[in-house]
Amino acid sequence: MATPVPGPSVPAGVVLRPPELSDEAEARAAHAELQVDSFEFLLGLGNDEAWPGYVSRVAGWPEGRGTEAGTVPSTFLFAHAEGHLVGRASVRHRLNPWLERWGGHIGYAVRPAFRRRGYATEVLRQSLVVARSVGVELALVTCDVDNVGSAAVIERCGGVLEGIVDGEPGETPKRRYWVSTTAGGAHQ
Ligand SMILES: CC(C)(COP(=O)(O)OP(=O)(O)OC[C@H]1O[C@@H](n2cnc3c(N)ncnc32)[C@H](O)[C@@H]1OP(=O)(O)O)[C@@H](O)C(=O)NCCC(=O)NCCS
């Protein structure tokens, strides 16, 4: 009989929920920390935008309110664990032409201090459940070709590589993966 191959450990107690007023200090800290990765942690945050206004704007995104023209309805969630804000996810409910080619259905990040603990894998796994709940059966998830961490996360969640797409001149090409939202995918 074959010996089961152990998967990575699943971090306990990761909760995805919408931003709240009490999150401001950690959220702004995370936003600053992710600049080194050129990653916009607080998606669409305006210069000098007040936190209560941002929280209320984000709450309208699933219905397509409070977004810029051309953006699709989305669900923006913070990941909490260990009593801290550890990461965030953005689940797009459908694809527009830019998302179809480049951005995909789901974006995520984990704060530097909380990396390599399985959080991104769990954030993506839970985001796939959210995507499923808004009718996405196959989610497109993309990452830069040199982002080995993100590629590993997507593959652990069952991502099947379709190919690599070039961006604008000077942009890093992206790996495009399709991930079933019904397979219960992570930790394979
Ligand atoms: C990419 C990112 C989300 C990974 O977050 P994470 O919480 O560290 O990921 P996980 O702990 O779930 O990693 C799962 C596996 O991915 C691989 N991995 C993760 N980060 C890695 C790295 N920097 N180098 C090599 N492999 C890495 C490992 O195999 C890891 O498992 P292991 O720790 O058991 O070896 C995080 O580094 C990040 O937020 N980066 C900046 C934003 C970003 O790139 N977001 C993704 C956009 S597509």
The ligand as an SDF file (V2000), in Angstrom:
LIG
                    3D

 48 50  0  0  0  0  0  0  0  0999 V2000
    3.7810   35.3400   -2.5940 C   0  0  0  0  0  0  0  0  0  0  0  0
    3.2320   35.4340   -1.1680 C   0  0  0  0  0  0  0  0  0  0  0  0
    1.7340   35.7330   -1.2420 C   0  0  0  0  0  0  0  0  0  0  0  0
    3.4750   34.1010   -0.4360 C   0  0  0  0  0  0  0  0  0  0  0  0
    2.9120   34.2060    0.8680 O   0  0  0  0  0  0  0  0  0  0  0  0
    3.2400   33.1130    1.9900 P   0  0  0  0  0  0  0  0  0  0  0  0
    2.2170   33.2740    3.0730 O   0  0  0  0  0  0  0  0  0  0  0  0
    4.6570   33.2200    2.3790 O   0  0  0  0  0  0  0  0  0  0  0  0
    3.0000   31.7520    1.2100 O   0  0  0  0  0  0  0  0  0  0  0  0
    2.8730   30.2940    1.8690 P   0  0  0  0  0  0  0  0  0  0  0  0
    3.4490   30.3160    3.2480 O   0  0  0  0  0  0  0  0  0  0  0  0
    1.4700   29.8450    1.7260 O   0  0  0  0  0  0  0  0  0  0  0  0
    3.8600   29.5010    0.9190 O   0  0  0  0  0  0  0  0  0  0  0  0
    3.5300   28.2600    0.4160 C   0  0  0  0  0  0  0  0  0  0  0  0
    4.7460   27.7420   -0.3430 C   0  0  0  0  0  0  0  0  0  0  0  0
    5.1110   28.6120   -1.3810 O   0  0  0  0  0  0  0  0  0  0  0  0
    6.5410   28.5730   -1.5280 C   0  0  0  0  0  0  0  0  0  0  0  0
    7.0590   29.9010   -1.2380 N   0  0  0  0  0  0  0  0  0  0  0  0
    6.4420   30.9410   -0.6200 C   0  0  0  0  0  0  0  0  0  0  0  0
    7.2300   32.0190   -0.6100 N   0  0  0  0  0  0  0  0  0  0  0  0
    8.3810   31.6470   -1.2250 C   0  0  0  0  0  0  0  0  0  0  0  0
    9.5770   32.3130   -1.5230 C   0  0  0  0  0  0  0  0  0  0  0  0
    9.7600   33.6090   -1.1920 N   0  0  0  0  0  0  0  0  0  0  0  0
   10.5580   31.6330   -2.1750 N   0  0  0  0  0  0  0  0  0  0  0  0
   10.3790   30.3510   -2.5080 C   0  0  0  0  0  0  0  0  0  0  0  0
    9.2460   29.6520   -2.2660 N   0  0  0  0  0  0  0  0  0  0  0  0
    8.2790   30.2990   -1.6260 C   0  0  0  0  0  0  0  0  0  0  0  0
    7.0550   27.5680   -0.5310 C   0  0  0  0  0  0  0  0  0  0  0  0
    7.0910   26.3070   -1.1650 O   0  0  0  0  0  0  0  0  0  0  0  0
    5.9740   27.6200    0.5090 C   0  0  0  0  0  0  0  0  0  0  0  0
    5.9050   26.4600    1.2770 O   0  0  0  0  0  0  0  0  0  0  0  0
    6.9780   26.1950    2.4390 P   0  0  0  0  0  0  0  0  0  0  0  0
    7.0920   27.4350    3.2430 O   0  0  0  0  0  0  0  0  0  0  0  0
    6.3640   25.0390    3.1660 O   0  0  0  0  0  0  0  0  0  0  0  0
    8.2680   25.8480    1.7370 O   0  0  0  0  0  0  0  0  0  0  0  0
    3.9430   36.5680   -0.3600 C   0  0  0  0  0  0  0  0  0  0  0  0
    5.3460   36.3890   -0.4830 O   0  0  0  0  0  0  0  0  0  0  0  0
    3.5600   37.9630   -0.8080 C   0  0  0  0  0  0  0  0  0  0  0  0
    2.5730   38.5180   -0.3200 O   0  0  0  0  0  0  0  0  0  0  0  0
    4.3320   38.5500   -1.7390 N   0  0  0  0  0  0  0  0  0  0  0  0
    4.0740   39.9090   -2.2340 C   0  0  0  0  0  0  0  0  0  0  0  0
    2.7440   40.0310   -2.9400 C   0  0  0  0  0  0  0  0  0  0  0  0
    2.5610   38.9730   -4.0040 C   0  0  0  0  0  0  0  0  0  0  0  0
    3.4910   38.6070   -4.7190 O   0  0  0  0  0  0  0  0  0  0  0  0
    1.3160   38.4920   -4.1070 N   0  0  0  0  0  0  0  0  0  0  0  0
    0.9420   37.5230   -5.1180 C   0  0  0  0  0  0  0  0  0  0  0  0
    0.5970   38.2330   -6.3640 C   0  0  0  0  0  0  0  0  0  0  0  0
    0.2880   37.0590   -7.6590 S   0  0  0  0  0  0  0  0  0  0  0  0
  1  2  1  0
  2  3  1  0
  2  4  1  0
  2 36  1  0
  4  5  1  0
  5  6  1  0
  6  7  2  0
  6  8  1  0
  6  9  1  0
  9 10  1  0
 10 11  2  0
 10 12  1  0
 10 13  1  0
 13 14  1  0
 14 15  1  0
 15 16  1  0
 15 30  1  0
 16 17  1  0
 17 18  1  0
 17 28  1  0
 18 19  1  0
 18 27  1  0
 19 20  2  0
 20 21  1  0
 21 22  1  0
 21 27  2  0
 22 23  1  0
 22 24  2  0
 24 25  1  0
 25 26  2  0
 26 27  1  0
 28 29  1  0
 28 30  1  0
 30 31  1  0
 31 32  1  0
 32 33  2  0
 32 34  1  0
 32 35  1  0
 36 37  1  0
 36 38  1  0
 38 39  2  0
 38 40  1  0
 40 41  1  0
 41 42  1  0
 42 43  1  0
 43 44  2  0
 43 45  1  0
 45 46  1  0
 46 47  1  0
 47 48  1  0
M  END
$$$$
